[in-house]
Amino acid sequence: MPRRIGLEIGTAKTKLVVGNTYKKEFKLSSYEVFDTLDGVYTIDEDIDLLRMETPIREAMGRLSVKSGELYVTINNEKVIIRTRELPRVAPKEMLDIVRFEAESFLPYDIDAFYIDYKVLDEVDEKEIGNSEEKQVFFNVMIIAAPKEVVDQYIELASRLKLKLKTVTVYTEAATKYFGKHYLEENKNTLFVDIGNKFTNMTMYEGCNYFANIKTERGIHGMYERLVDHHGFNEHDVKYYMYNYTGEIGEPIRRDKEETVSLNEDNSLKDLQMKLQSIQKANSNLSEADTDLLSLRNREYDSIINEVNRMVEFFKTRKYGTFVDQIYIFGGGAYLSDFSDAVHDTLGVPCEILPNKSYTDSIDKENYELMIPSIGACLGGKS
């Protein structure tokens, strides 16, 4: 059976997973997380995925991968997803209906997109027009992926000498993973993926997909505003974003300024070890530290407000129901005190997504990053 290779090229990190499927489970054998090169995603929203050919090829070499089937997850703001209630018809006719629906919400020519759909569940019979005739409807996820993005993945797979098996979007890949490991029939769950540039929120009513909202709020923007706009030291910003736990601590020592790179994988671990002793102190924060902490909390509020939009949207559309659990994951999962702040503000239990399936094969810090790439490898036949 060919090995499955899951790939997601994110704005900050690229994730590569390797494994095999056995009895509908994906058995992970190896993985690697590495930096996405500058210029792959530009500020003008141009995309050049082929820049990643060499880094991916080198990662494949380190993982001893020479061949296999490639399962790609596209996590890009240009992908458009909508849900519609459509009549139950044959697949070919459904695709015609889906394309017709897609034309109503696409920002430009439908020929610039690959259109696909996924039937989520069956809804109650509905009357057709003014007649008493009733027909069964499906709840359908309509997916529109720009050809410029998909075609680059096709070319990338060819250059890597891998067989491109599927290209899926973030929402579908994440739903496969959550459905297998987290969703419960009588529990409404919201998953919040805090990434480098975006926060992705996916809501489920029981085991059924409800909606996905992607917002331009991420940890990189938070960091840049605190450092570039407000003028705080990088060392201090890193500390209050990732290491401060809300306890009384002494002012950060500034005898020697230290620059911490946002792109260095070990910077957070090293910083945490250096600053663990600070939190054990019992003196008041300085005025500068208090100001930084206040601005950090304001940045948290901007993300929490976006989460609340999804919570309220769910409550409005599903009258009488509530969100029972919020899980946070991604690069921003370990922001200091963030899950507590969500809980305190929204009154909904919130915690970092627990590793339920790959505790022996993925370390804690990388687990949340791998969900879309693993999700792409789930299901289907090789």
Order of alpha helices (4+ residues) and beta strands (2+ residues): beta-beta-beta-alpha-beta-beta-alpha-beta-beta-alpha-beta-alpha-beta-beta-beta-alpha-alpha-alpha-alpha-beta-alpha-beta-alpha-alpha
